[in-house]
């Protein structure tokens, strides 16, 4: 079963200068390019970090829904990443910014958790037949990430099945930031060599991770060198989780 994790930056591209102006850019054409690329990878599960839920940038079309239709996936789930009762839920564009999981099938349950700390708070949980998936986008602030990792550690401990935790961890101080989380959960990193994932045009930081329980078998890991976003995608081949 192939899992693709990709921070697609709302399909705004990989601009280096004046990145703040991307909030005003139309993204539907570039999103199609990203969708075509992901389709060519032939995934079974897709985790999208920084997906647009239908703002004017996408001409009010939902990126997770559009991608699911394009690649023939019957299931997708999306959540806005900001505090459920926060002001950003009422702002244009921000109210449509979130994360998404797309699957070919086998979903038994979905839940949305929100960290108590941080600007970006969403954790999407999907339970499959043999594993539970968590998709995250952690804070840019180190002290907040610590709190978020502790909560994530508890979510993994509460799961009744082996887990996969994937997302943009924003580990700006290096992959050792995950050391306590990995030791506490017993999980492994798919990117065991800590190959950098950001920025895509000259990778120097390991920000994106796929972590998995030791009961799951990772058959292959690749890091395609593409610059469709400012992050590189992670491609992980696991033993079939739905059989």
C-alpha positions in Angstrom: 0.0 0.0 0.0 1.5 3.3 -1.1 1.2 6.4 1.0 2.1 9.8 -0.5 2.6 12.7 1.9 2.9 16.1 0.3 2.8 19.7 1.6 1.4 21.3 -1.6 1.4 24.9 -0.3 -2.2 25.3 -1.5 -0.8 24.7 -5.0 0.7 28.2 -5.0 4.0 27.0 -6.4 7.5 27.3 -5.1 8.0 31.0 -5.2 11.1 32.2 -3.3 10.5 36.0 -3.3 7.3 37.8 -2.2 5.8 34.5 -1.1 3.2 36.5 0.9 1.6 37.5 -2.3 0.6 33.9 -3.0 -2.5 34.5 -1.0 -3.8 36.5 -4.0 -2.9 34.0 -6.7 -5.2 31.7 -8.7 -4.0 28.1 -8.1 -6.3 25.9 -10.1 -4.0 25.4 -13.1 -1.0 24.5 -10.9 -3.1 22.3 -8.8 -3.9 20.2 -11.9 -0.2 19.8 -12.4 0.3 18.5 -8.9 -2.7 16.2 -9.2 -1.3 14.7 -12.4 2.0 14.1 -10.6 0.4 12.4 -7.7 -1.7 10.3 -10.0 1.4 9.0 -11.7 2.7 7.8 -8.4 -0.3 5.4 -8.2 -0.9 6.0 -4.5 -3.4 4.2 -2.2 -3.4 6.9 0.4 -2.6 10.6 -0.1 -1.9 13.0 2.8 -2.1 16.7 1.7 -0.7 19.3 4.0 -1.7 22.9 3.2 -4.7 22.1 1.0 -7.3 24.7 -0.1 -10.9 23.9 0.8 -12.5 26.1 -1.8 -11.3 29.7 -1.7 -11.3 32.2 -4.5 -7.7 30.9 -5.4 -9.3 27.7 -6.6 -12.4 29.4 -8.0 -14.2 28.0 -5.0 -13.4 24.4 -5.8 -12.3 22.1 -3.1 -8.7 20.7 -3.7 -9.2 17.4 -1.8 -12.5 16.8 -3.6 -11.1 17.7 -7.0 -8.0 15.5 -6.5 -10.1 12.5 -5.3 -12.3 12.8 -8.3 -9.3 13.1 -10.7 -7.4 10.1 -9.4 -10.5 7.9 -8.8 -10.5 7.8 -5.0 -14.0 7.3 -3.5 -13.0 8.8 -0.1 -11.5 12.1 1.1 -11.6 14.0 4.3 -10.6 17.6 5.0 -10.4 19.9 8.0 -9.5 23.5 8.5 -6.3 23.6 10.5 -7.1 26.6 12.8 -8.8 26.7 16.2 -12.5 25.6 15.8 -13.7 28.8 17.6 -11.0 31.1 16.4 -11.4 34.3 14.3 -9.5 32.8 11.4 -12.5 30.5 10.8 -14.4 33.6 9.6 -11.6 35.2 7.4 -11.6 34.8 3.6 -9.0 32.2 2.4 -7.9 31.3 5.9 -11.3 29.7 6.6 -10.5 27.4 3.7 -6.9 26.4 4.6 -6.5 22.9 6.0 -5.2 19.4 5.5 -6.7 16.4 3.8 -6.5 12.6 3.5 -7.6 10.8 0.4 -8.0 7.0 0.3 -9.1 4.3 -2.1 -11.3 2.8 0.6 -11.3 0.8 3.8 -12.1 3.7 6.2 -13.7 2.5 9.4 -13.7 5.8 11.3 -12.6 9.4 11.0 -12.0 11.9 13.8 -10.7 15.5 14.0 -8.6 16.5 17.0 -7.3 20.0 17.8 -4.2 20.8 19.8 -4.7 23.1 22.8 -1.6 25.1 21.7 -0.5 26.6 18.5 -1.6 28.5 15.4 -2.1 25.3 13.3 -3.9 22.8 15.5 -5.6 20.1 13.4 -4.9 16.4 13.7 -6.9 14.2 11.2 -7.3 10.6 12.4 -8.4 7.9 10.0 -8.9 4.3 11.1 -8.3 1.6 8.5 -8.8 -2.1 9.0 -5.2 -2.7 10.1 -3.8 0.7 11.0 -4.7 4.2 12.2 -3.4 7.2 10.3 -2.8 10.6 11.8 -2.0 13.7 9.6 -0.5 16.8 11.2 1.0 20.2 10.5 2.9 21.3 13.6 3.7 24.8 14.9 6.7 27.0 13.8 7.4 27.7 17.5 9.6 25.1 19.1 8.0 25.3 22.6 4.5 24.8 21.1 5.8 21.8 19.0 6.8 20.2 22.2 3.3 20.4 23.6 1.9 19.2 20.3 4.2 16.2 20.2 3.2 15.2 23.7 -0.5 15.3 22.7 0.3 13.4 19.5 2.1 10.8 21.7 -1.1 10.4 23.7 -3.2 10.0 20.6 -0.9 7.2 19.4 -1.1 5.5 22.8 -4.9 5.6 22.8 -5.1 4.0 19.3 -6.1 0.4 19.3 -4.2 -0.4 16.1 -0.7 0.2 14.8 -0.2 3.8 13.7 1.2 5.9 10.9 1.8 9.6 11.8 2.6 11.8 8.8 2.9 15.4 8.1 4.9 18.6 8.2 6.5 18.6 11.7 8.3 21.9 11.1 11.3 20.5 13.0 13.4 23.5 12.4 15.9 22.5 15.0 16.5 19.2 13.3 15.1 15.6 13.3 16.3 15.1 16.9 13.2 17.1 17.9 11.2 13.9 17.3 13.5 11.8 19.5 11.3 11.8 22.6 8.2 11.2 20.6 9.7 8.2 18.8 11.1 6.7 22.0 7.8 7.1 23.8 5.7 5.6 21.0 8.3 3.0 19.7 7.7 4.3 16.2 10.2 4.3 13.3 10.9 7.0 10.7 10.4 6.1 7.0 13.1 8.6 6.2 15.7 6.9 8.4 18.6 8.7 6.7 17.1 12.1 7.5 17.3 13.2 3.9 16.2 16.9 3.8 12.7 17.7 2.4 12.7 21.6 2.4 13.1 23.7 0.4 12.4 21.6 -2.7 14.9 23.5 -4.9 17.8 23.2 -2.5 16.8 20.8 0.4 18.5 21.6 3.6 15.9 20.9 6.4 14.1 17.7 7.4 10.6 19.1 8.1 8.3 16.3 6.7 8.1 12.9 8.3 6.2 9.6 8.1 6.5 7.7 11.3 5.1 4.1 11.7 4.6 1.5 14.4 7.1 -1.4 14.4 4.2 -3.9 13.7 3.9 -2.3 10.2 6.4 -3.3 7.5 7.9 -0.5 5.3 8.9 -2.0 2.0 10.3 1.1 0.3 10.8 4.9 0.8 11.5 7.5 -1.9 11.8 11.3 -2.0 11.0 12.5 -5.5 13.0 15.5 -6.5 10.3 17.8 -7.8 9.7 21.5 -7.3 5.9 21.7 -7.7 5.8 23.0 -4.1 8.3 24.3 -1.6 8.4 20.9 0.0 9.4 17.5 -1.4 6.8 14.7 -1.4 7.4 11.5 0.6 6.5 8.2 -0.9 6.2 5.2 1.4 5.3 1.6 0.4 3.8 -0.4 3.3 2.4 -3.9 3.4 -1.3 -3.8 2.5 -3.1 -2.2 5.4 -6.6 -2.9 4.1 -6.4 -6.6 3.4 
